[in-house]
Amino acid sequence: MTTTQAHPATTATGAIPGTSRIGRAFSRSMWTKTLYDNRRIFTVWSLTTGLLAMAYASFYPQITAESAANVPEAMRGFGFADTVTAAGYLQGAVFGLLVPLLITFYGSATGARMTSADEESGYLDLLLAHPLGRWRLLLQRFAALTVGAVGIAVVVLLAVLAVRSSARLDSVSVAGFTAQAVNLALLGLFFGALATAIGAATGKSRATVFGITGGVGVLSYALNGFAPQIGVEWLRYLTPFHYYIGGEPLRNGFQGVDVTVLIAATAVLLVAGAWRFERRDLGR
């Protein structure tokens, strides 16, 4: 005999009873409730990514001309063409390697939870029984995902700025670091929108949505890195990673076209997913 987990009903004020005073305060809207429910997850993602960025940035003074010359040719398409200058090193070792992959997995994992987890458990029907439209549900939850992505980018920015002087990264301006952090947040939002759209449009399980989105992320990352080496550099323009780092924001600052493309692609994915979510039968 299977049992289903009961979810508390909301009160007349919109809060959920049986929770702490803080929990009730945050449960008055889907956006704040999603933020509250994911506060620990968002904190772990932010601190982990920020500490990793700080550690790799701090390693720059130990780079020598000899070690830079020994970078494998296969890695040059991933931002390692120049590891001698501060901007070149950061573009490869920090903002071109693990940090963008982490924000990709953040967007994929968090986006997969926006509707897929609740639909899988049957809780989504209960949520939508309240005066909460599907568009509103999806957009408010994505707004919470956005706060998490911005939080990760801000922590990474503060982390690298904290070691900017001690790691001899002063040649990179604060504006350059900020531009790269903005692109980092937008990259996370793109993959968050992709996962949200797939889950909302198809009703697939959270694991399936995460697997598809994460797979697209890894493949597009690899394509962006290897495309120049196999003579198809134009394919880079089909990946979000090109618009994330191809304009070298650490050196050149904000690149309006790249930012616009990432925002537009995110909006298209989100609207398409919400449109399909509004029209399909849940559970199918």
Salt bridges, closest charged atoms under 4 A:
ASP37 OD2 - LYS33 NZ 2.69
GLU73 OE1 - ARG76 NE 3.20
ASP82 OD2 - ARG251 NH2 2.57
ASP118 OD2 - ARG141 NH1 2.56
GLU119 OE1 - ARG280 NH2 2.59
GLU248 OE1 - ARG251 NH1 3.08
ASP281 OD2 - ARG284 NH1 3.25
